Amino acid sequence: MSLRIDNLEESKPCIIGFDIWGTLLDLNRVLEAIAINMAKRLNLNESHAVKKMLEVHEAAKKIRRINPDISSDVLLETSKKLLTESFNIPLHEVDEIINAAFHGVGKNVIYEDALQALKTLWNMNIRMGAVGNVLFWPSKYTRILLNELNISEYFKVTLFSDEVNAFKPDRKVFLRFVELMNSEPQYLIYVGDNIIEDVGGALSAGGFGVLISRRSNKKIIVPELRVALITNLTELIDVYKTVCLVKQ
């Protein structure tokens, strides 16, 4: 990391929170790695296995969405059970396959714009953290990956749903994150790729919600509504400057 510099303008004590999967890390790469490992072990067609894996992932997300009071332990068990039933494979083998996928996914799992944005924001002395939901694997897998990618050092706090027994968009997750960051909800800028779980959750907690859509071609920042749309994470710097920097 390069030496951090002080901001030249006075700023509010803003903090930035990041969703992990789909925002910092490419979830599809991990899901595909799991599916390919499934295909090799079960002698399946790889493209068919990937298609089935994506279908199971959507089914598991639906269970999480329509059962907001489900515990993290039950959700992990339920989502892995969906995998065992879909691929007709024992539970202990599912755990082995997921573990192998995480160890083999490689550094390409991080989005290029994510790494650039983290470095720039860190150099601006902005306090950052990450908040993630869990589904097929517990948070320890993701923590290990963040460490291996050398990006966990950018975060003052990393918080996962299996640690608070609540899932985004539940405001409890965001309020707990703000508390751990020793801040207040009005100073939170939270960015993610899901309009409901990330933007909606941040807004419900009193924060500023930012949607990252790499398929979009237009950046929009609406301070009055406390929302923004960005096309890559480096544009988060513009959001910070608009929301947090005070003109002198």
N, C-alpha and C positions, 0 to 999 in steps of 0.2 A: 504494500500500500504506500501511496505517496503521502507527504506531510499535509496535514489538514490546515486550512486557512480560515481566518475569521471572516464573517460576512461583512461587506462594506456598508450595508444598510441595516438599520435596526429591524429586528424581526420579532414576531410573536413566538412564544415557546411551543411551536408546532412539533408534533411527532408524526412519523409516517409508519403505517402498518401495511404489510404486504400479505396478500393471499399467497399460497405456495404453488399448488398444482394448477397449471394453466396460466399462471401469472409469472412466476419465477422459473418454474420447472415444467417441462413438457410432459404432461400426464400420459399422452398417447404413446410416447416412447416406452414408458414403463409398462403400460397395459399390453402393448405389442410384445415386449420382451417376455412378459408372463405367458402370453398366448403361444408364442413360439416355443418356449420351454415346455408348455403343455403338449404342443403338437409333437415335439421330439420324443417326449416320454410315452405318449399314447399312440404314436404313429398316425397322426392326423395330418390332413392338409393344412398348411400354415395359414393360408388366407381364410379358410373356413374357421380355424381356431381364433384368429384375430377378430373376425366378424362376431363370433359367439361371445368372445371376451367383452367386446364393446356393448353387446346386448345385455350381458349380465351386469356390467357396470351401470348402465342406465336403469336396470331394474332395482339394483341396490340403492341408487340415488333416490329413486321414487319412494322406496321404503323409508328412507331417512326423511324425505320431504313431507310425507303424509303422516308420519308418526313423530311429531316434534318432541314428545316426552320419552322417546326410546333412549335407553341408556347406551353409553358407548360400548360397553362389554357385550350387550345383547346385539347391537348393530354389527359389531365385528364378527360375532358368531354367526349371525344371520347371513351376512354378505358372503362369508366364506362357505357357508352351507349351500348358497346358490351356486357357487363355483363347483362344489363337489357334485351336486346334482346335475348341473349342466354338462360337465365333462366326465361324469361317472368315475370319480377318482377319490381315494380316501383323503380325509382331512389332513393327516400328517404329511401327505405328499404335496398338498396345496401349500402348506407352510414352507416346505423345502423349495418348491418352485418359485414362490414369491421371493424368498431369501436369495436364491440364485439370480433372479432377474435384477434385483437391486445391486448385487455385486458386479453384474456384467453390463449394466446399462451405459456406463461411461460418462465422460464429461460433456458430451453433446446434449445431455438432458437439460442443461441450463440454456435459457434463451440468451442470445448474444446481447440484445438490448438490455436485458436484466442486469447482466454483469456490468455493463457500461454505466447504467443508472445508479447502481449501488455504489460504485467507486466515486462517481461525481457527487452524490448526496453525502457520502461519508466525508469527502473532502470539504464539504460545505458545513461540517459540524452539525448535521441534522441527526437527531436521535431516531433510530429505526428499530422496528421489530417485525416479527412474522407471526401470523395466526393461521392455523390449518385445521380443516376437518379430517376425520379418519373414516376409512371405509373397509377395504380389504386387509389392511395391515395396520398395526399400532404405530403410534408416533415415533417410537424408537428407531424404526426403519428410516423414516424421513430425516430424523436428527442425524443419524449416521451419514446419510447422503449429503446433507447440508455441510457437515464437517469435511467430508471427503472432497467436496467441491470448493472448499475454502471460502464459503460465503457466510457461514454462521457467525464469523467474527465481526460482521457488519451489524449484527443485531444485538441490541441491549437485552431484548426479551424474545423468546420463541414460546408460543403457547398453542396447545393442541386440544381438540375437543375431548379427547379421552382423559385429559388432565383436569378439566372443569366439568365433565359429564354434561356437556351441553354442546349444541351444534350451531354454527352460523346458519341462519341469520339471527339466532337468539341474541338479544342485546346483552345478556349476561356475559357472553364470550367477549364482546368488545369492551364492556365496562371493566371486566377483569383484566383485560390487556392494558387498558388505560391506567388502571390502578398499579399494575406491576411496572409500568413505565413511569410511575410517579408523576402523572399528568392529569388532565381533566378532559372530558369528552369533547368539549368545544374546540380543543386544539388537535384533535385527531384527524389526519388525512389517511383514509384507508383505500387501497387499490386492489381490485380483483377482476376476474373475468366473468363473474356471475352477477347479473343485475339484482337478483333476489338475495342470494346468500351474502354477497359482499357489499354492494352499494346499499341495498335495503337494510341490511344489518347495521352498517355504519350510521346511516341516517337515523335509524330507530334509537341508537345510543346517543345521538346528538352530535355525531361527527360529520365529516365531509366525505362523500362517497365518490370514488373514481372508478369508472369502468375502463378496462383495457381491452380493446378489440383490434387485434393486429390485421383483421380483414377490412377494417374501416380505412378511409382515406382522409378523414376530417377530424381535427381536434376542436373540441368545444369545451369551454369553461364557463360555468354559470354560477358565480359566487352567491347570488341572491337565493338560488335553490340549493346551494351547497352540494352541487354535483358537477362532474366533468366526464368527458369522453376523450380518451387518448388512443393513439394508434400504435405507440410503442412506449416503453417505460421511461425513455429519456425525456419524454414530454412531461413527465411528472415534475421535473424541475420548473417548468413554466407554471404548473398548478401551484407549486409551493410559493413561487415568487408572487403570483397573483393573490393568493390567499393569506400568506404569512408575512411578506415583507412590507414594512411600513415606509412609505416615501418620506424622505427627509427634505 
